């Protein structure tokens, strides 16, 4: 499982504007950066990504738009957790 730890946006401040995601795998200690398209494909292959902001944790889902983009599943906050992450 990968935890998204930071995002890069271009052209706006909405989920559709996330272009790259920085992640880490706690079990292996690996970390890297992927484009949105790469992360969508990785999740579509049956892998799981999550985002943790403070005490809130949620699964990252693919939104079937053209082009597809990512969002966090609903939890105890009205803000999307991906947009609450640091920028890089």
N, CA, C and O atoms as a DFTB+ gen file, in Angstrom:
352 C
 N C O
     1  1       0.847      -1.179       0.000
     2  2       0.000       0.000       0.000
     3  2       0.889       1.237       0.000
     4  3       1.928       1.287       0.658
     5  1       0.448       2.223      -0.754
     6  2       1.161       3.497      -0.818
     7  2       0.367       4.571      -0.095
     8  3      -0.860       4.621      -0.181
     9  1       1.078       5.421       0.611
    10  2       0.476       6.604       1.216
    11  2       0.924       7.815       0.416
    12  3       2.121       8.062       0.264
    13  1      -0.043       8.568      -0.096
    14  2       0.251       9.803      -0.807
    15  2       0.626      10.837       0.252
    16  3      -0.117      11.048       1.210
    17  1       1.787      11.485       0.076
    18  2       2.260      12.421       1.108
    19  2       2.346      13.865       0.615
    20  3       2.479      14.782       1.425
    21  1       2.272      14.082      -0.700
    22  2       2.322      15.439      -1.249
    23  2       1.810      15.409      -2.685
    24  3       1.850      14.373      -3.348
    25  1       1.330      16.552      -3.153
    26  2       0.803      16.642      -4.518
    27  2       1.353      17.879      -5.215
    28  3       1.749      18.854      -4.576
    29  1       1.366      17.811      -6.537
    30  2       1.716      18.961      -7.374
    31  2       0.502      19.277      -8.233
    32  3      -0.090      18.379      -8.831
    33  1       0.130      20.557      -8.294
    34  2      -0.997      20.994      -9.104
    35  2      -0.517      21.944     -10.189
    36  3       0.499      22.622     -10.040
    37  1      -1.268      21.980     -11.281
    38  2      -0.952      22.899     -12.363
    39  2      -2.249      23.397     -12.986
    40  3      -3.118      22.596     -13.334
    41  1      -2.387      24.712     -13.129
    42  2      -3.534      25.282     -13.810
    43  2      -4.772      25.478     -12.963
    44  3      -5.826      25.834     -13.491
    45  1      -4.674      25.256     -11.660
    46  2      -5.830      25.452     -10.784
    47  2      -5.608      24.798      -9.441
    48  3      -4.521      24.299      -9.154
    49  1      -6.651      24.802      -8.612
    50  2      -6.511      24.268      -7.261
    51  2      -7.527      23.179      -6.938
    52  3      -7.810      22.920      -5.769
    53  1      -8.076      22.543      -7.966
    54  2      -9.049      21.465      -7.761
    55  2      -8.397      20.108      -8.012
    56  3      -7.282      20.033      -8.530
    57  1      -9.090      19.053      -7.647
    58  2      -8.557      17.704      -7.803
    59  2      -8.098      17.409      -9.230
    60  3      -7.089      16.735      -9.435
    61  1      -8.833      17.910     -10.203
    62  2      -8.501      17.661     -11.606
    63  2      -7.152      18.268     -11.990
    64  3      -6.590      17.916     -13.027
    65  1      -6.634      19.167     -11.173
    66  2      -5.381      19.848     -11.463
    67  2      -4.168      19.169     -10.833
    68  3      -3.044      19.640     -11.005
    69  1      -4.373      18.088     -10.117
    70  2      -3.233      17.339      -9.566
    71  2      -2.517      16.666     -10.733
    72  3      -3.116      15.895     -11.483
    73  1      -1.237      16.965     -10.875
    74  2      -0.453      16.407     -11.978
    75  2       0.507      15.311     -11.524
    76  3       0.801      14.383     -12.278
    77  1       0.996      15.422     -10.288
    78  2       1.972      14.467      -9.770
    79  2       1.697      14.220      -8.295
    80  3       1.166      15.077      -7.589
    81  1       2.075      13.020      -7.847
    82  2       1.852      12.639      -6.453
    83  2       3.125      12.030      -5.887
    84  3       3.748      11.171      -6.511
    85  1       3.499      12.480      -4.713
    86  2       4.650      11.920      -4.005
    87  2       4.086      10.916      -3.005
    88  3       3.094      11.198      -2.333
    89  1       4.712       9.750      -2.905
    90  2       4.185       8.688      -2.045
    91  2       5.318       7.963      -1.323
    92  3       6.496       8.115      -1.647
    93  1       4.905       7.157      -0.316
    94  2       5.838       6.280       0.377
    95  2       5.111       5.009       0.775
    96  3       3.903       5.010       1.012
    97  1       5.869       3.927       0.843
    98  2       5.352       2.631       1.287
    99  2       5.974       2.326       2.641
   100  3       7.163       2.013       2.708
   101  1       5.200       2.408       3.723
   102  2       5.767       2.183       5.060
   103  2       6.402       0.799       5.232
   104  3       7.404       0.661       5.934
   105  1       5.828      -0.216       4.599
   106  2       6.338      -1.579       4.781
   107  2       7.739      -1.756       4.201
   108  3       8.543      -2.512       4.747
   109  1       8.034      -1.069       3.105
   110  2       9.332      -1.236       2.442
   111  2      10.267      -0.053       2.641
   112  3      11.479      -0.173       2.457
   113  1       9.697       1.100       3.022
   114  2      10.490       2.312       3.142
   115  2      10.699       3.019       1.811
   116  3      11.355       4.059       1.756
   117  1      10.148       2.463       0.740
   118  2      10.286       3.082      -0.582
   119  2       9.480       4.355      -0.655
   120  3       8.441       4.483      -0.009
   121  1       9.965       5.303      -1.450
   122  2       9.204       6.507      -1.760
   123  2       9.570       6.936      -3.174
   124  3      10.667       6.656      -3.658
   125  1       8.652       7.608      -3.817
   126  2       8.879       8.034      -5.187
   127  2       7.806       9.040      -5.563
   128  3       6.963       9.408      -4.745
   129  1       7.851       9.475      -6.805
   130  2       6.862      10.381      -7.363
   131  2       6.325       9.765      -8.641
   132  3       7.086       9.214      -9.438
   133  1       5.014       9.856      -8.840
   134  2       4.386       9.391     -10.070
   135  2       3.467      10.466     -10.612
   136  3       2.976      11.322      -9.875
   137  1       3.242      10.402     -11.920
   138  2       2.243      11.278     -12.512
   139  2       0.861      10.790     -12.110
   140  3       0.697       9.668     -11.632
   141  1      -0.115      11.637     -12.309
   142  2      -1.499      11.242     -12.026
   143  2      -1.867      10.018     -12.855
   144  3      -2.452       9.076     -12.321
   145  1      -1.539      10.007     -14.150
   146  2      -1.875       8.875     -15.021
   147  2      -1.231       7.581     -14.526
   148  3      -1.865       6.526     -14.555
   149  1       0.007       7.650     -14.077
   150  2       0.685       6.458     -13.553
   151  2       0.003       5.950     -12.293
   152  3      -0.159       4.743     -12.115
   153  1      -0.399       6.871     -11.411
   154  2      -1.055       6.449     -10.174
   155  2      -2.445       5.883     -10.463
   156  3      -2.862       4.920      -9.819
   157  1      -3.165       6.465     -11.419
   158  2      -4.466       5.917     -11.816
   159  2      -4.290       4.482     -12.315
   160  3      -5.043       3.594     -11.917
   161  1      -3.307       4.251     -13.178
   162  2      -3.053       2.908     -13.701
   163  2      -2.674       1.942     -12.585
   164  3      -3.107       0.790     -12.585
   165  1      -1.871       2.405     -11.642
   166  2      -1.443       1.559     -10.521
   167  2      -2.648       1.137      -9.684
   168  3      -2.755      -0.030      -9.308
   169  1      -3.546       2.057      -9.390
   170  2      -4.765       1.736      -8.624
   171  2      -5.671       0.826      -9.455
   172  3      -6.246      -0.124      -8.923
   173  1      -5.802       1.108     -10.753
   174  2      -6.621       0.269     -11.631
   175  2      -6.109      -1.166     -11.705
   176  3      -6.875      -2.077     -12.019
   177  1      -4.832      -1.379     -11.422
   178  2      -4.262      -2.730     -11.408
   179  2      -4.532      -3.467     -10.102
   180  3      -3.976      -4.542      -9.875
   181  1      -5.380      -2.903      -9.237
   182  2      -5.765      -3.578      -8.003
   183  2      -4.966      -3.194      -6.783
   184  3      -5.110      -3.817      -5.731
   185  1      -4.134      -2.191      -6.896
   186  2      -3.341      -1.727      -5.755
   187  2      -4.116      -0.668      -4.974
   188  3      -5.074      -0.079      -5.474
   189  1      -3.681      -0.444      -3.746
   190  2      -4.372       0.529      -2.897
   191  2      -3.451       1.670      -2.519
   192  3      -2.287       1.475      -2.172
   193  1      -4.008       2.864      -2.595
   194  2      -3.317       4.064      -2.124
   195  2      -4.222       4.720      -1.089
   196  3      -5.448       4.678      -1.195
   197  1      -3.601       5.321      -0.098
   198  2      -4.346       5.996       0.958
   199  2      -3.707       7.357       1.203
   200  3      -2.583       7.625       0.778
   201  1      -4.448       8.201       1.895
   202  2      -3.936       9.511       2.280
   203  2      -4.267       9.709       3.755
   204  3      -5.357       9.370       4.217
   205  1      -3.300      10.266       4.480
   206  2      -3.477      10.504       5.911
   207  2      -3.202      11.971       6.176
   208  3      -2.121      12.474       5.868
   209  1      -4.183      12.658       6.749
   210  2      -4.030      14.058       7.133
   211  2      -4.475      14.161       8.586
   212  3      -5.653      13.992       8.900
   213  1      -3.525      14.439       9.463
   214  2      -3.840      14.460      10.892
   215  2      -4.305      13.078      11.322
   216  3      -3.623      12.086      11.065
   217  1      -5.454      13.004      11.970
   218  2      -5.989      11.713      12.407
   219  2      -6.940      11.110      11.368
   220  3      -7.467      10.017      11.574
   221  1      -7.161      11.815      10.257
   222  2      -8.035      11.306       9.195
   223  2      -7.239      10.493       8.191
   224  3      -6.166      10.908       7.752
   225  1      -7.768       9.334       7.832
   226  2      -7.155       8.499       6.808
   227  2      -8.254       8.030       5.875
   228  3      -9.338       7.655       6.322
   229  1      -7.977       8.050       4.578
   230  2      -8.980       7.604       3.625
   231  2      -8.316       6.981       2.403
   232  3      -7.149       7.237       2.103
   233  1      -9.085       6.168       1.720
   234  2      -8.641       5.491       0.510
   235  2      -8.667       6.482      -0.652
   236  3      -9.516       7.372      -0.702
   237  1      -7.735       6.320      -1.578
   238  2      -7.703       7.138      -2.789
   239  2      -8.457       6.386      -3.879
   240  3      -8.212       5.203      -4.115
   241  1      -9.379       7.087      -4.542
   242  2     -10.223       6.487      -5.575
   243  2      -9.981       7.169      -6.908
   244  3      -9.547       8.319      -6.963
   245  1     -10.266       6.443      -7.985
   246  2     -10.174       6.993      -9.337
   247  2     -11.540       7.541      -9.728
   248  3     -12.549       6.848      -9.602
   249  1     -11.574       8.773     -10.197
   250  2     -12.786       9.387     -10.738
   251  2     -12.753       9.171     -12.246
   252  3     -11.802       9.564     -12.922
   253  1     -13.797       8.546     -12.757
   254  2     -13.862       8.196     -14.183
   255  2     -14.318       9.392     -15.013
   256  3     -15.470       9.480     -15.436
   257  1     -13.389      10.298     -15.230
   258  2     -13.626      11.481     -16.062
   259  2     -12.674      11.374     -17.256
   260  3     -11.959      10.383     -17.395
   261  1     -12.668      12.374     -18.099
   262  2     -11.760      12.377     -19.232
   263  2     -10.860      13.606     -19.148
   264  3     -11.301      14.690     -19.531
   265  1      -9.627      13.493     -18.671
   266  2      -8.942      12.282     -18.244
   267  2      -9.293      11.922     -16.794
   268  3      -9.760      12.773     -16.037
   269  1      -9.065      10.660     -16.410
   270  2      -9.341      10.252     -15.024
   271  2      -8.473      11.040     -14.050
   272  3      -7.361      11.451     -14.380
   273  1      -8.997      11.243     -12.850
   274  2      -8.214      11.886     -11.800
   275  2      -8.499      11.193     -10.474
   276  3      -9.301      10.260     -10.424
   277  1      -7.861      11.635      -9.414
   278  2      -7.955      10.972      -8.116
   279  2      -8.648      11.852      -7.090
   280  3      -8.601      13.080      -7.162
   281  1      -9.289      11.199      -6.137
   282  2      -9.870      11.880      -4.978
   283  2      -9.782      10.915      -3.800
   284  3      -9.592       9.712      -3.981
   285  1      -9.920      11.451      -2.603
   286  2      -9.964      10.579      -1.435
   287  2     -11.413      10.249      -1.140
   288  3     -12.312      11.049      -1.398
   289  1     -11.630       9.056      -0.593
   290  2     -12.992       8.665      -0.254
   291  2     -13.496       9.524       0.896
   292  3     -12.698      10.002       1.703
   293  1     -14.806       9.728       0.983
   294  2     -15.357      10.574       2.047
   295  2     -15.000      10.038       3.436
   296  3     -14.969       8.829       3.669
   297  1     -14.737      10.967       4.340
   298  2     -14.529      10.609       5.741
   299  2     -15.103      11.726       6.603
   300  3     -16.117      12.321       6.237
   301  1     -14.493      12.016       7.715
   302  2     -15.072      12.959       8.678
   303  2     -14.854      14.424       8.339
   304  3     -15.093      15.286       9.185
   305  1     -14.409      14.731       7.129
   306  2     -14.148      16.112       6.769
   307  2     -14.815      16.447       5.440
   308  3     -15.032      15.563       4.611
   309  1     -15.137      17.715       5.236
   310  2     -15.748      18.125       3.973
   311  2     -14.696      18.419       2.919
   312  3     -15.015      18.462       1.731
   313  1     -13.446      18.625       3.327
   314  2     -12.357      18.890       2.377
   315  2     -11.788      17.565       1.880
   316  3     -11.748      16.588       2.627
   317  1     -11.354      17.527       0.638
   318  2     -10.694      16.335       0.147
   319  2      -9.293      16.278       0.737
   320  3      -8.549      17.256       0.676
   321  1      -8.936      15.140       1.305
   322  2      -7.643      15.012       1.968
   323  2      -6.469      15.202       1.015
   324  3      -5.419      15.688       1.434
   325  1      -6.618      14.831      -0.253
   326  2      -5.523      15.033      -1.206
   327  2      -5.175      16.520      -1.324
   328  3      -4.000      16.879      -1.402
   329  1      -6.184      17.372      -1.336
   330  2      -5.934      18.800      -1.471
   331  2      -5.398      19.422      -0.172
   332  3      -4.937      20.564      -0.174
   333  1      -5.459      18.676       0.926
   334  2      -4.925      19.166       2.197
   335  2      -3.447      18.825       2.368
   336  3      -2.814      19.273       3.324
   337  1      -2.900      18.040       1.454
   338  2      -1.494      17.619       1.556
   339  2      -0.552      18.761       1.153
   340  3      -0.955      19.689       0.451
   341  1       0.696      18.682       1.601
   342  2       1.698      19.664       1.177
   343  2       1.893      19.616      -0.336
   344  3       1.620      18.601      -0.976
   345  1       2.362      20.716      -0.890
   346  2       2.681      20.812      -2.314
   347  2       4.180      20.603      -2.498
   348  3       4.974      20.891      -1.602
   349  1       4.551      20.105      -3.654
   350  2       5.972      19.959      -3.973
   351  2       6.237      20.402      -5.399
   352  3       7.378      20.355      -5.858
